[in-house]
Amino acid sequence: MSVSNQSESPQTAPMIDPFGRAITYLRVSVTDRCDFRCVYCMAEDMTFLPKKDLLTLEELDRLCSAFVAKGVRKLRITGGEPLVRRNIISLFEALGRHLESGALDELTVTTNGSQLDRFAQPLYDSGVRRINVSLDTMDRAKFKAITRWGELGKVMAGIQAAQQAGLAIKINTVALKGVNEDELERMIRWAHGEGMDVTLIETMPMGDIDGDRTDQYLPLSKVRAALSEVFTLKDIPYKTGGPARYVEVAETGGRLGLITPLTHNFCESCNRVRVTCTGTLYMCLGQDDAADLRAPLRASEGDALLEAAIDEAISRKPKGHDFVIDRRTRRPSVSRHMSVTGG
Ligand code: SAM
């Protein structure tokens, strides 16, 4: 792909929201498609966007570069499954120039790991140094049951390839009541033994799925209490720019992150916004308000319109989300799936 004329990313006005929070972290979903159908994430017969609605890789590069020019220091590529988008490595290669110039601190990716055996080395070569791999179980049959279409062996081979390529890995695990609840200790021991951090995530009420979310929801306060019976957990001030709070596990020497959108609202320190693969900017994962960036992006070759649209949207960034999961609130808090805005 050709690189946009924004290769130098000259600084423009930084993004400060109405609550004084500087926006320095952008998450970009490059496709809504995925090769898995995780039960808590998608229905099995999802309807995906027509390919013509997607931003091209060149447009994604231009959009990301405009955000870098506006002060974004950390860029995460996500999806859907980002590594199933055709020619995606060319986007990483293009964005790598912002690491070289020092405009960007970190370029990273969240993946289900299914394609990592092919792409770990090209990712590293593009400047990626840390990746998140989503893995909810290490039991082959459970893995199939959760992901419907995934194969555990491929993901484990991908993780190994990523380690060999020199990528630091964080394992992201959604805590699911009665599904992987009994396995979390083992997964933490395994990941820490392999030198990987682990982050546990509560299920969030996003998009319609086939089942009832209340059946899956496991508050991390309960998980922490159970883990405290086998591990010594010590709160530590470690931060990656994301919403996780970290503890150190004395027995393994590893770090464990806890993302608790339901039991503890972490919005006060929110530094991020999200863009979908069609160029819609969401100022909060848990709210529906959004801004279209595709029209201003396509309206002219220069970035003035795009920057104005970004500024206007940031001025509307809400204070926080209000996710609820209970038996009376059967509708999802937001109608779009996590795969639209990227987890
Ligand atoms: N396909 C990539 C992956 O698997 O990491 C990136 C996209 S996926 C939507 C990102 C993360 O969101 C995954 O860790 C997934 O488990 C998580 N996720 C999806 N739906 C969720 C939900 N409703 N609540 C909490 N986490 C969710």
Residues whose N, C-alpha, C, O or C-beta is under 5 A from the ligand:
A	BS01	SAM	Y40 C41 T78 G79 G80 E81 T110 T111 N112 S134 N172 V174 E202 T203 M204 M206 M338 S339 G342 G343
